[in-house]
Amino acid sequence: MGLTNILAMDGGNGIVTADLLQKLEDVNHNRYLNRADLFVGTSAGGINSLFLASQDNPTDALQHILEFWTNVNRSILGGLSAAESRSGRKRQSRPMPYCRWLRRLTRCHRRHLS
C-alpha cells in the first residue's frame, strides 16, 4: 500500500488559506493540489476542503473559494481582502449580527455549490 497525501487546512480566515494555495499552485505549475489524495480541515479549512474535493481538478475550485470568502468577508468585515487579513489592518465597519451573517453565509454557500 502506497503513501496517502493529505492536505489539512486550519480554521481562521479561509481566504488567507485559499490565497496561499493559489500561490503554491502558481509556483508548482498547477500540480500541488492534484497530488493530494484527501482534503481535510477544521472550520474554514473544512469549507475549503469541501470546495476542493467537489472538483475533478482541485485547482479549478480555487477561484470559487476566493469568491466565496470574498463575499463572506464583505458581509462580515466590510470587504477585507486576503492581504489585509494577513496584515492585521483594522476594519472600518462594524461586524453584522451573527444570525444575519449566518443567513448570508448559507446563501453564498448554496449559490457556489449549485
N, C-alpha and C positions, 0 to 999 in steps of 0.2 A: 504494500500500500504506500502511495506517494505522500508527499507533504501537502497540506492544505494551507493556502494563503488566505488569511483572514484580515480584512480591513476593519478595524474597530475605531469608532468615532465617539468623541466625548459630547457631553451636553454643552450648554452655553449658547453662544450666538452662532447659529447654523451657517450664516453667510460667510463667516470667517473660515470655517472648515471648507465650505464649497470653494471659496477663493483660493485657499491653499491647494485643494485638489486640482483646480484648473491650472494653477502654476506647475504642479507636478506633471500633469498631462502635457503641458506645453514643453517642458524640459525633456520629457520621455517620449515625445512624438506620439501622443495619444495611445500609449501602451501600458501605462501604470495601472489604471483601473481594470483593464482587461485581464491582468494577472491575478486579480482577487477571485477566489472561489466562493467567498462568503462575506457579506456585508453585515456588520452589527453595530449597534450604538445605543447610547443612553440619551434620552430626552431628544434634543435637537439632532444629535447624531443618529438616533433611531429613525427620525423622519428622513434624514439624508439617506440612510441605508435603504429605506423603502423606495425612494426615488431611484437610486442606483440599481437595485435589484429588479425594478419593474421594466427595465430596458434590456433588449438583447445586447446592445452595446452601451455599457455604463457611461461612457464619455458623452453620449447623446443626452443623458439625464442632467448633466451639469448646468446647462442653460435653464432648464426647468427649475432646478434647485435654486439657482441665483435669483430667478424671477420670483419664486415663492418667498424666499427670505427677504427680498427687497420689499415685497408687498407687506409681509408681516412687520418688518422694521418700520415701514412707512406708517402703518396703522398704530403701532405701539410707541415708537420712538421718534416720530416725525421725520422719517426718511433717512435714518442713519445708514451709511454705506459700510462696506467691509473695511475700508481704510480708516474711516472714522471710528469704527468699533475697536480696531486694533490700537488706535492712538489714544483711546480713553477720553476723547473730546466729549464735553458735556453737551447734552441735548438741550435745545431751546424750548421745546414744547413739553407739556405735561403728559405722562402716560395716560391712556384711557382706562376706564374701569375694567377689571378683569373679565366680567361677563361679556361686555361688548367686544373686547379683544378676542375672547374665545369664539364668539359667533363669527367674527371676521376670519379668524384662522381656519375654522371649519369650512367656510365658504371658499376661501383661497385653495385649501387642500382638495376639496371636491372638484373645483374647476380644473386644477392641474392634473388630477388623476383621471378625469373623464375624457 
